[in-house]
Amino acid sequence: MLKLSTKMYKQALLRCYKTKDPLFVSGPPGIGKSEIPRQVFTQIAKKKGLEFVIWDKTSKEEKQELFENPSKYFVLCDQRLSQMDTTDLRGIPKLDGDETLESLPPSWIVYFTNPEAQGIIFFDEINLATPIVVGSAYQIIHDRSISDRKLSDHVMLIAAGNRAEDKAFTFDLPLPLRDRFCEAELYPDVESWTKWAGGAQVNPHLIAFVNWKESYLYRIDENGSDKSVTPRGIARASRLLGKDNITSADANTYISLSVGEAFATEFQAYVKYFKELDWKVIFEDPASVKDMEVNKLFAVAGGLSEKFLKDYKIFDQVINVVSELPEEFGVMTLRLMKDGQPVSFKRRAESSKVFRNDVGPKIGKFIIYE
């Protein structure tokens, strides 16, 4: 099966949306199988001049507005097939007159069969659903119809599920169903995750650490003695950390809760390097970073980006240090700064002589067009 990076997954989503061919993506838990489509289709909705709406997050009154003005919205409907029975797809039978039996389908089916409806039906956890429920999904996936109703031509179908080796107790999807999908397997890659994590306000120290220890972006504990590490878990660790200092004892506890003790133990090595940094010396003598070992430079990159995100006024001081870093660490720092606060970064970069005359011409080109 074709293995897709995050970047390739986005491209596949865009192309399948254009042709309206259904796409099934498998992969381990917590790596973005459902989050990435939200990002991609939010941008599509914006380009179309439509309001992006997540069906499950709308109230009854908001759904009524969707029904009344479908041409104004782009709707993503995430349906967990693992939690359904057959009537959740086909509806409840009712007598129409004396001789005809029809179905009362759920509201989301009614909405997406409106010819003006635009959006995505996302069947998540499809291979956790029972075979009888999956069988009921055949018609909507292959024929684009359900309960004698035709899906809008502006609607795309996506499905996602875990792999058998993920111990998710999955069912094998029947070959006839798989053949109806474009099919691929998603794998986590550090470069794409780093860009996403910066924009999602993930703690810059966690991002720098994962760039140092790339195997800790996704790490499964095979014997179950420790919590496994996933991109979703790292984002959770960042939320629990909040604005706490990474050197605190509580920080280590929060990280252990989110991504396990092995990750937390390795992160303490990063914290050790960070504690050794004398920021007064670094800012007074930026060239001092040239003599630092590679492992410590990751802590410098995380620390510089954190300081900028907390106080935009020190942009020039940070850039003075960035100009002395090896190129790959300078680029990493700028990316963390730019992705974390794109508006403030752009404004400061445009007004900074240091950036325009020194750093920008050398390494700014690597991030300007991202």
Phi, psi and omega per residue, in radians:
M1 nan 2.465 3.125
L2 -1.098 2.302 3.093
K3 -1.763 2.270 -3.068
L4 -1.978 2.358 2.913
S5 -1.339 2.983 3.111
T6 -1.012 -0.753 -3.136
K7 -1.087 -0.758 3.139
M8 -1.194 -0.593 3.094
Y9 -1.070 -0.758 3.103
K10 -1.061 -0.729 3.131
Q11 -1.137 -0.698 3.124
A12 -1.131 -0.696 3.105
L13 -1.078 -0.758 -3.132
L14 -1.119 -0.761 -3.108
R15 -1.212 -0.740 3.130
C16 -1.169 -0.570 3.066
Y17 -1.136 -0.678 3.142
K18 -1.087 -0.714 -3.091
T19 -1.627 -0.247 -3.088
K20 1.141 0.456 3.000
D21 -1.417 2.328 -3.121
P22 -1.167 2.571 -3.100
L23 -2.199 2.281 3.028
F24 -1.986 2.193 3.115
V25 -2.150 2.232 3.080
S26 -1.856 2.944 3.129
G27 2.784 2.910 -3.133
P28 -1.154 2.853 -3.093
P29 -1.236 2.611 2.972
G30 1.340 0.328 -3.092
I31 -1.895 -0.003 3.028
G32 1.968 0.291 -3.112
K33 -1.044 -0.617 3.130
S34 -1.777 -0.474 -3.120
E35 -1.242 -0.711 -3.102
I36 -1.092 -0.768 3.056
P37 -1.005 -0.605 3.098
R38 -1.074 -0.735 3.117
Q39 -1.131 -0.832 -3.075
V40 -1.083 -0.805 -3.032
F41 -1.419 -0.331 2.958
T42 -1.097 -0.736 3.121
Q43 -1.195 -0.689 3.105
I44 -1.070 -0.786 3.124
A45 -1.033 -0.729 -3.136
K46 -1.087 -0.766 3.133
K47 -1.127 -0.557 3.120
K48 -1.422 -0.125 -3.097
G49 1.302 0.470 -3.124
L50 -1.922 2.724 3.083
E51 -1.494 2.186 -3.140
F52 -1.414 2.259 -3.077
V53 -2.328 2.389 3.008
I54 -1.731 2.050 -2.994
W55 -0.908 -0.827 -3.039
D56 -1.226 -0.206 -3.130
K57 -1.788 0.194 3.132
T58 -1.773 2.568 3.095
S59 -1.409 3.038 3.101
K60 -1.066 -0.718 -3.141
E61 -1.158 -0.691 3.125
E62 -1.175 -0.646 3.084
K63 -1.113 -0.630 3.100
Q64 -1.083 -0.678 3.088
E65 -1.133 -0.655 3.092
L66 -1.077 -0.767 -3.138
F67 -1.128 -0.632 -3.080
E68 -1.354 -0.511 -3.080
N69 -2.365 1.066 -3.061
P70 -1.089 -0.454 -3.091
S71 -1.247 -0.162 -3.113
K72 -1.635 -0.133 -2.949
Y73 -2.219 2.695 2.964
F74 -2.108 2.001 -2.940
V75 -1.948 2.284 2.999
L76 -1.861 2.131 -3.109
C77 -2.026 1.932 -3.113
D78 -1.661 1.923 3.141
Q79 -1.946 2.115 3.129
R80 -1.520 1.780 -3.110
L81 -1.099 -0.465 -3.127
S82 -1.128 -0.314 -3.102
Q83 -1.849 0.226 -3.052
M84 -1.909 2.798 2.833
D85 -2.054 -3.128 -2.995
T86 -1.113 -0.571 -3.121
T87 -1.224 -0.342 3.101
D88 -1.208 -0.331 3.089
L89 -1.767 -0.898 -3.037
R90 -1.499 -0.367 -3.131
G91 1.657 3.132 -3.106
I92 -1.707 2.262 -3.131
P93 -1.120 2.551 3.043
K94 -2.539 2.670 3.076
L95 -1.423 2.265 3.061
D96 -1.920 1.701 -3.014
G97 1.418 -2.593 -3.068
D98 -1.701 -0.330 -2.965
E99 -2.166 -0.336 -2.988
T100 -1.826 2.347 3.079
L101 -1.862 2.120 3.113
E102 -2.133 3.074 -3.117
S103 -2.007 2.577 2.981
L104 -1.764 1.666 -3.060
P105 -1.317 2.830 3.079
P106 -1.138 2.824 -3.021
S107 -1.083 -0.600 -3.102
W108 -1.194 -0.552 3.058
I109 -1.158 -0.779 3.130
V110 -1.035 -0.734 -3.106
Y111 -1.132 -0.884 -3.032
F112 -1.308 -0.141 3.028
T113 -1.655 0.050 2.967
N114 -1.277 2.218 -3.082
P115 -0.984 -0.410 -3.122
E116 -1.574 -0.131 -3.090
A117 -1.187 2.435 3.087
Q118 -2.243 2.438 3.094
G119 2.671 -2.740 -2.999
I120 -2.305 2.311 2.911
I121 -1.799 2.092 -3.058
F122 -1.974 1.887 3.075
F123 -1.539 1.658 -3.133
D124 -1.495 2.713 3.110
E125 0.962 0.672 -3.048
I126 -1.096 -0.615 -3.108
N127 -1.555 0.178 2.927
L128 -1.715 -0.179 3.133
A129 -1.317 2.646 3.104
T130 -1.176 2.656 -3.113
P131 -0.948 -0.589 -3.110
I132 -1.216 -0.597 3.090
V133 -1.255 -0.738 3.094
V134 -1.045 -0.676 3.103
G135 -1.064 -0.632 3.124
S136 -1.218 -0.362 -3.135
A137 -1.451 -0.229 -3.120
Y138 -0.898 -0.861 -3.008
Q139 -1.110 -0.759 -3.101
I140 -1.221 -0.550 -3.137
I141 -1.345 -0.768 -3.051
H142 -1.529 -0.860 -3.042
D143 -1.642 -0.147 -3.106
R144 0.992 0.707 3.069
S145 -2.569 2.742 3.120
I146 -2.777 2.473 3.137
S147 0.884 0.769 3.131
D148 1.056 0.447 3.114
R149 -2.183 2.452 -3.109
K150 -1.676 2.335 3.080
L151 -1.126 2.599 3.037
S152 -1.037 2.522 3.104
D153 -1.189 -0.184 -3.103
H154 -1.742 0.279 -3.080
V155 -2.015 2.366 3.094
M156 -1.946 2.610 3.116
L157 -1.918 2.288 3.049
I158 -2.228 2.560 3.031
A159 -2.346 2.639 3.139
A160 -2.520 2.721 3.116
G161 -2.929 2.833 3.082
N162 -1.414 2.940 3.116
R163 -1.593 2.826 3.126
A164 -1.061 -0.635 -3.106
E165 -1.273 -0.116 3.116
D166 -1.462 0.066 3.111
K167 0.987 0.700 -3.113
A168 -1.714 0.120 3.139
F169 1.002 0.865 -3.098
T170 -1.426 2.761 2.967
F171 -1.695 2.576 3.031
D172 -1.259 2.226 3.083
L173 -1.250 2.355 3.127
P174 -1.051 2.497 -3.136
L175 -0.980 -0.740 3.124
P176 -1.024 -0.586 3.113
L177 -1.293 -0.772 3.130
R178 -1.053 -0.606 -3.116
D179 -1.197 -0.286 3.118
R180 -1.431 -0.211 -3.104
F181 -1.828 2.634 2.642
C182 -1.241 2.530 -2.954
E183 -2.454 2.396 3.125
A184 -2.761 2.929 3.094
E185 -2.063 2.265 -3.122
L186 -1.595 2.399 3.042
Y187 -2.229 2.609 -3.111
P188 -1.380 2.382 3.052
D189 -2.233 2.463 -2.987
V190 -1.125 -0.715 -3.081
E191 -1.061 -0.866 -3.134
S192 -1.155 -0.714 -3.130
W193 -1.119 -0.687 -3.132
T194 -1.026 -0.766 3.132
K195 -1.126 -0.774 3.115
W196 -1.115 -0.784 -3.044
A197 -1.109 -0.655 3.096
G198 -1.078 -0.802 3.124
G199 -1.196 -0.444 3.138
A200 -1.555 0.159 3.090
Q201 1.115 0.521 3.026
V202 -1.179 2.470 -3.110
N203 -0.872 2.184 -3.064
P204 -1.069 -0.462 3.100
H205 -1.196 -0.672 3.072
L206 -1.129 -0.682 3.116
I207 -1.137 -0.809 3.130
A208 -1.081 -0.696 3.132
F209 -1.093 -0.787 -3.136
V210 -1.122 -0.589 3.063
N211 -1.207 -0.479 3.070
W212 -1.346 -0.833 -3.117
K213 -2.001 1.391 -2.984
E214 -1.071 -0.483 -3.125
S215 -1.164 -0.245 -3.126
Y216 -1.577 0.157 2.974
L217 -1.254 -0.693 3.100
Y218 -2.516 2.046 -3.047
R219 -2.569 2.031 -3.101
I220 -1.733 2.266 3.049
D221 -1.471 1.904 -2.984
E222 -1.165 -0.602 -3.088
N223 -1.635 -0.002 3.056
G224 1.325 0.235 -3.120
S225 -1.432 -0.269 3.126
D226 -2.402 2.769 3.118
K227 -1.220 2.394 3.119
S228 -1.319 2.760 -3.135
V229 -1.822 2.253 3.038
T230 -2.358 2.783 3.038
P231 -0.945 -0.653 3.103
R232 -1.091 -0.692 3.127
G233 -1.171 -0.617 3.116
I234 -1.156 -0.714 3.081
A235 -1.101 -0.642 3.096
R236 -1.141 -0.712 3.102
A237 -1.046 -0.697 3.126
S238 -1.103 -0.735 3.128
R239 -1.108 -0.740 -3.135
L240 -1.160 -0.642 3.106
L241 -1.101 -0.697 -3.097
G242 1.017 -2.263 3.129
K243 -1.749 0.224 3.124
D244 -1.148 2.618 3.072
N245 -1.229 2.371 -3.099
I246 -1.176 -0.239 -3.126
T247 -1.497 -0.085 -3.104
S248 -1.346 2.703 3.104
A249 -1.119 -0.620 3.135
D250 -1.112 -0.616 -3.134
A251 -1.043 -0.739 3.126
N252 -1.103 -0.652 3.110
T253 -1.146 -0.791 -3.117
Y254 -1.095 -0.684 3.131
I255 -1.181 -0.723 3.098
S256 -1.062 -0.730 3.109
L257 -1.046 -0.640 -2.996
S258 -1.524 -0.731 -3.026
V259 -2.325 0.209 3.015
G260 1.661 2.859 -3.065
E261 -1.290 -0.530 3.133
A262 -1.121 -0.806 3.082
F263 -1.052 -0.815 -3.092
A264 -1.088 -0.671 3.131
T265 -1.136 -0.792 3.104
E266 -1.139 -0.632 3.126
F267 -1.121 -0.509 3.113
Q268 -1.123 -0.489 3.054
A269 -1.151 -0.695 3.058
Y270 -1.104 -0.777 -3.133
V271 -1.063 -0.657 3.119
K272 -1.046 -0.799 3.099
Y273 -1.103 -0.691 -3.124
F274 -1.124 -0.689 3.141
K275 -1.114 -0.509 -3.090
E276 -1.343 -0.201 -3.095
L277 -1.337 2.300 3.073
D278 -1.819 1.742 -3.015
W279 -1.210 -0.481 3.087
K280 -1.098 -0.781 3.120
V281 -1.161 -0.751 -3.095
I282 -1.066 -0.769 -3.114
F283 -1.299 -0.554 3.107
E284 -1.343 -0.537 -3.129
D285 -2.343 1.344 -3.097
P286 -0.947 -0.525 -3.124
A287 -1.150 -0.231 -3.129
S288 -1.118 -0.390 -3.129
V289 -1.256 -0.289 -3.110
K290 -1.112 -0.495 -3.085
D291 -1.599 0.041 -3.085
M292 -1.396 2.573 3.077
E293 -1.244 2.761 -3.045
V294 -0.996 -0.770 -3.097
N295 -0.997 -0.668 -3.105
K296 -1.294 -0.451 -3.118
L297 -1.154 -0.492 3.058
F298 -1.111 -0.694 3.100
A299 -1.178 -0.597 3.074
V300 -1.104 -0.798 3.139
A301 -1.066 -0.792 3.117
G302 -1.128 -0.713 -3.127
G303 -1.188 -0.738 3.126
L304 -1.079 -0.781 -3.131
S305 -1.157 -0.670 3.102
E306 -1.082 -0.754 -3.111
K307 -1.141 -0.678 3.095
F308 -1.157 -0.758 -3.110
L309 -1.128 -0.436 3.114
K310 -1.520 -0.480 -3.095
D311 -2.616 1.713 -3.081
Y312 -1.117 -0.358 -3.062
K313 -1.203 -0.294 -3.118
I314 -1.622 0.327 -3.099
F315 -0.901 -0.877 -3.092
D316 -1.100 -0.670 3.096
Q317 -1.076 -0.759 3.124
V318 -1.113 -0.767 -3.107
I319 -1.126 -0.608 3.068
N320 -1.011 -0.675 3.110
V321 -1.296 -0.744 3.133
V322 -0.971 -0.652 -3.107
S323 -1.127 -0.333 -3.127
E324 -1.723 -0.164 -3.131
L325 -1.321 2.658 2.952
P326 -0.963 2.614 -2.982
E327 -0.904 -0.806 -3.067
E328 -1.111 -0.577 3.127
F329 -1.384 -0.563 3.051
G330 -1.126 -0.759 3.115
V331 -1.106 -0.758 3.131
M332 -1.029 -0.792 -3.127
T333 -1.089 -0.802 3.133
L334 -1.086 -0.689 3.129
R335 -1.120 -0.753 3.120
L336 -1.091 -0.687 3.110
M337 -1.175 -0.821 -3.084
K338 -1.181 -0.790 -3.107
D339 -1.223 -0.550 -3.130
G340 -1.268 -0.655 3.139
Q341 -2.547 1.335 -3.030
P342 -1.050 -0.681 -3.100
V343 -1.191 -0.859 -3.132
S344 -1.133 -0.683 3.130
F345 -1.083 -0.821 -3.119
K346 -1.074 -0.771 -3.112
R347 -1.102 -0.773 3.140
R348 -1.201 -0.695 -3.123
A349 -1.113 -0.690 -3.113
E350 -1.182 -0.509 -3.086
S351 -1.721 -0.024 -3.064
S352 -1.672 2.083 3.090
K353 -1.160 -0.644 -3.141
V354 -1.052 -0.767 -3.127
F355 -1.204 -0.823 -3.071
R356 -1.118 -0.669 -3.013
N357 -1.602 -0.392 -3.035
D358 -2.145 -1.211 -3.030
V359 -1.205 -0.788 -3.101
G360 -0.925 -0.953 -3.131
P361 -1.076 -0.507 -3.077
K362 -1.444 -0.938 -3.038
I363 -2.217 -0.129 3.132
G364 -1.068 -0.504 -3.125
K365 -1.056 -0.409 -3.102
F366 -1.329 -0.280 -3.093
I367 -2.108 -0.255 -3.056
I368 -1.058 -0.722 -3.006
Y369 -1.759 0.262 3.133
E370 -1.413 nan nan
